[in-house]
Amino acid sequence: MDIRVKQRTALSIFFFLSGFCFSTWASRIPTIKSFFGFNEAELGSVLLAMPISSMIGLPISGWLVSKFDSRKPLFFSFILFSISLIFIGYAQTPFFLICAIAMFAFFMRILNIAVNTQSITLQRKFDKKIIGSFHGLWSTGGLSGVGFSTLMVKFNIGIGQHMLMVAILTLVITLFAYPYLIKHDKAPTGNKLILGKPDPFILYLGILVFFAAVCEGGMYDWSGVYFREVVKVEIFTYGYLIFMACMALSRFFSDKIIENIGMEKTYIISASFIAIGVLTAIIFPNFWSSMIGFCLIGFGTSSVFPMTFALAGTSSKYSPGMAMSIIGTYGILGMLIGPPLIGYLAHAFNLKISFITFIISGLMLIPISQLFFKLQKK
């Protein structure tokens, strides 16, 4: 088998498992909310542990990827990422839960930078675009994870047993896939953060990631709660499931769509889908209209991260790993502000009104992307 095919297969496995593990956590947030008796504001405060811990992990992840081959931090962070799921599942106190979530987010940040660095390196070995397919596999993993979670909820399997099963499965597969990852991909230059006036190229991409993170991260954390408390559905994972399904489907076609219409138009279409989808779910909060709305949000958010990370990899100032680490900081800020803000707004008003945050964030992708492409044409 061609070495490129082996490397692509191994990397695809890590993208899939990453999405599977993340959706395992996100889809059980309503379970955690009920177990601890959190209100929306308290849940929002607990969720702050993720972006804060990710922020701490960002400079470390950038340093690890620039210091070593990306496969090594990817492997070790993935192991600890999986183990942290077990800690979340068996947390009995809010303090232990927050510590487990912080650990989960910290190692997820390292593996995200490492796995995307590998994808950009591998992209250079292919003539056709393949980065979108990797993100499609992440979403497919997420879809599979939430599907499995739905079965766990349906058959009343405890969250501890659920998380343990996923962690063991992930650990075993990781050991088999690791040897086939790309070796010796450390960038010779561009590995140091340059302080001073912000680079407009990185700044605009970072702001795009910020607003995308508000939308995507907010949907991960609050879609289940929305379906249980607003749509009033007993199997609350349906909303998250349709969101992930549409995101995954769209990501497999995103490379082809971008080739046909270009990134500039894709950002505009993505923003429009997000806004229309959220508005549909807010105005018509019944099951089928909310499913349609969440489907549109999935289509809208699908291309933003793959496009923006691909553009970051073309930076003339920074190596791919460092560029993604920098714009990842903006994504963490989006996660830091978005999901907790939804919780506080929902507590002050209601969950439907708080979802207007996603409409505003989605529409902001249009002017920021226009500024970026205007800069590129100069």
N, C-alpha and C positions, 0 to 999 in steps of 0.2 A: 504493500500500500504506500502511495506517495506520502512522504514525511509531512507535507503541508496538510494533507487530509487527516492524518493522525493528530496533528497539532490542533486543527480546527475542531475535530471531534472532542478532544480532551477539554479544550476551552469551552466548547458548547455545553459540556457536562457541568462545568463550574458555573456558567451563567444560569443554567436550568436549576441547579441545586440552590443557588443563591436566592432566586425568585421563590422557590419552593419553601425554603426556610423562612424568608421574610413574610410571605403570605400566611404561613402557619401561625406566626406571632400576631400579625395584624388582624386576621380573621377571628381570633379568640379574644380581642379587646373587649367586646361586650360581655364575655364570660368573666373576665377579670373585673370589669366594672360592677357586675352583679355580685361577685364573690366578696369584694371588699366594701360594697355599698357606696361607691364613689358617686357624687353628683357630677355634672358636666364640667364645672370649674375645677373640681378636685382631680378628675381624670385628665383634664388639660394640664394641670400642674405636674402630674406623674409623667405625662408624655414629654415634658420638658427634658427629662433625663436623656432621651435619645439624641436630640440635636446638641445638647451641651457636651455629652460624651463624644459625639462625632466630631465636634469642633476641636476637642482635645486630641483626637486621633488624626486629624488632618495633617498637621506638620510632621507628625511621626510617620504617617503613611508616605508622604512625599520624600522624606529622608530615607526610608527603607527602600523604596523603589529606585531612588537615585544611587544608593549605596550598594545594593545587591541586585541580582537578577530578580525580576518581578515574581518569578515562580515560587521563590522561598517565602517571602511575606504572604503570598497568596495561600500557600499550603498551611502554614502555621496559624494564620488568622482564621482560615476556614475551620480548622479543628476546634479552636476556642470559640468561634462563632456558633458552631453546632452545640457545643457543651453548654453554652449560656442559655440555650433554649430549655434545657432540662431545669436550670435554676429558676427560670421564669415560671415553668409549669408547676414547680413544687414550692413556690414562694408562699409563705403563710402570713407574712407581715408586710405592710407598705414599705418599710425600710428595706427589707430583703428584696422585694419586688423591684424597687428603684435601682438597687445595686445590680440586680440581674439584667434589667433593661439597659443600664449604662454599659455593662460588659458587652452585651449583644450589639449595641450601637457602635461601640469603640472598634470592635473587630470587624464589623460590617464595613466601616469606613475604610479600613486598611485593605480588605479584600476587594472592595469596589474600585479603588484606585489601581490596585495590582491587576485585576482582571481586565479593566479597560485599557491599561497600558499594554497588556498582552494582545488585546484585540487590534489596537492601532499598529503594533509591530507586525502582526499577521496580515493585516490588510495590505501592507506594502508588498506582500508576496503574491497577491492576486490582482488580476486586471479588473475584475468586476467588484462592485461594492458589496461588502459582506458584514459591515458593522451593524446595520439594521437587523440582520438575521440573528445576531447574538442577543440583541436587546429583545427580539421577538422570543427567543428561547428563555430569557429571563421572565418575560411575561407568561410564557407557556408554563414554566415552572411555578410561577405565582398562581396561574389558573389551576394547575394540578394540586397545588397546596391548598387552595381554598376549596376545591372540590373534595379533597380528602377531609378537610376540616368540616365541611358540610355533613359528610357521613359520620364523623365523630360526634357532631352535635345531634344529629338525627338519632343515633343509637346510644346517646347519653354516655359517651366515653369521656372520662375525666380529662381535664386539661394536662395534668401531670403525665398520665400514660400516653396521651397524644404527643406531647413534646418529646418524650423519651423515645418513642418509636421513630419519629422524624430524625432525631439526633443520631441514633444508631445507624439508620439507613444512610444518612449523609456521610458519616465518618467512614463507613465501609467503602462507599463508592469513591470518595475522595482519595483513599489510599491507592485504588486501582488507576485512577485517571492522572494523578500527579506526574508520573515519569514521562508522560508524553507532552507536557507543556513546553513552550518555547524556552530555550536556554540562551544565556549570554545576550540578553536584550537591554542591558544597562546602557543608557545614552551617554556618549562621551562628553557632551556639552549641554548647557542650558539647565543644569541641575541645581543652580543656586537662585534663591529668591532675591530679586533686585528691588530694593526699597527706593521710594521716591514717587514721582508723579505716576499715577496709574496708567498702564498701557491701555489705550482706548480699545484695542482689539480684544484683550482679555476682559476689560471692564464691561463691554456690551454683552459678551457671551456670559459673563458672570451674572448680570442682571436678568438675562433670559432664563438662566438656570434657577435663579431665585424665584421668579414668578411660576416657573414650571414646578418647582419643589413645593410651593404653597398649594398648588392644585393637586399634584399627584400625591404628595405626602398627606394632604388633608383627606383625600379620598381613601387612602389606605387606612387611616386611623378612624375616620368617622362614617364611612359608608355603611358598615354593619350597624352602628348605633342609629343612623338615620332610618334604616329599614325596620329596625325593631321598634323605635319610639315614635317615628312620624308615619311611616307606611303601615306599621302595626303588623309585621309579618313574624310568625314564630320562628321559622328557619331564616334567621337574620343575615345569613351569608349570601343570599341570592343577589343582593345589590353589588356586593364586592365581586361575586362570581361573574356577573355579566360585564362589569367594568373591566376585569382582568381578561376575560375572553375576547372582548372587542379590542383591547389594547394589544394583546398577543397577535390576533389575526392581522391587525393593521400593520404591526411592526414587520411581519414577514413580507409585506408588500411595499413597505416604506422606501426601500432602496430603489425599487422600480419607479415608484411615484415621483421621488425626488429627481431621478434621471430624466423623467418626462416633463415635469413642470418647474423644476428648480426649487432650491431651498427657500427662496424669498416668498414665493406663492404658498409653499407648504406651511410656513409659519402663520400666514394669514388664515388659511383654511383651518389649521389646528386651533387657533384662537377662537374662530367662529363656532366650531363644533363644541368647544368647552363651554362657551357662554350660552349657546342654545340648549345644550344638554342640561346644564344646571338650572336654567330658567324653567325648562319643562318639568323637572323634578320638584321645583319649588311651587309652581303654579298649580300643578296637578299631582298632588302627593298620594296618588293611589298606586297600586302595584304595577300595572302594565305601563302607565305613562312614566313612572319612575324608572322602570327597567329600560325603557327607550332612552330616557334622559341619561342614565348612567352608561348606556351603550355609546351614546354620542360623546360623552366625556372621555371614555376609553379611546375612541378613535382620535379625539382631539389631542390628548396628552401623549399618544404613542410615539410620535416622531420627534418631539422637542428635545428630549435628552440625547437620543442617538445623533441627531443632526448637530447639536451643540458640542458634544464631545468630539465628533469627527472634525468639526471646525477648529476646536482647541488643539487637536493634533497637528494642525498645519501652522502653528505659531512659529515665527522666525526667531523669537526671543527666548522661548523656553522649550525644554524637552517635553514630549507628550505627557510623561508622568507628572512633571512639575506643573504644566499648564492645567491639567485636569485637577491636580491638587488645589491650585489657586481658585479655579472657577467652582470647584467643589465646596469651597468656603462659602460662596454665595448660596449654594444649594442648602448647606447646613443652616444658614441664616433663614432661608425660606422655611425649613423644617422647624426651626426654633420659634419663628413667629406664627406660621400658619396654623398647625393643628391646635396649639394651646389657645390661640386667638379665637378659633372656632368654638372651643369649649367655654371661654369667658363670655363671648357674645351669646352663645346658646343659653348660658345661665342667666344672663341679664335680660335677654329677649326670648328667643326660642331658636331651635335648631334650624328651622327653615330660613329665618332671617340671617343667621350666621353664614349660611351657604352663599350669600351674595358676595362674600369675600372671594370665592372661586371665580365668579363672573368677572369681577374687577381684575383679578390677577391674570385670568385667561386673556382678556382683551388687551392687557398691557404688553403682551407678546408682539402685537402688531407694531406700535410705534418704536419699540426698542429694536426689533429686527430690522425695521426700515433704516434706523440710524446706523446699524452695523453694516448693512449692505451699501449704504451711501458712503461710509468710510472706505469700504473695499474698492469702490469705483474710482476713488480719488487717485 
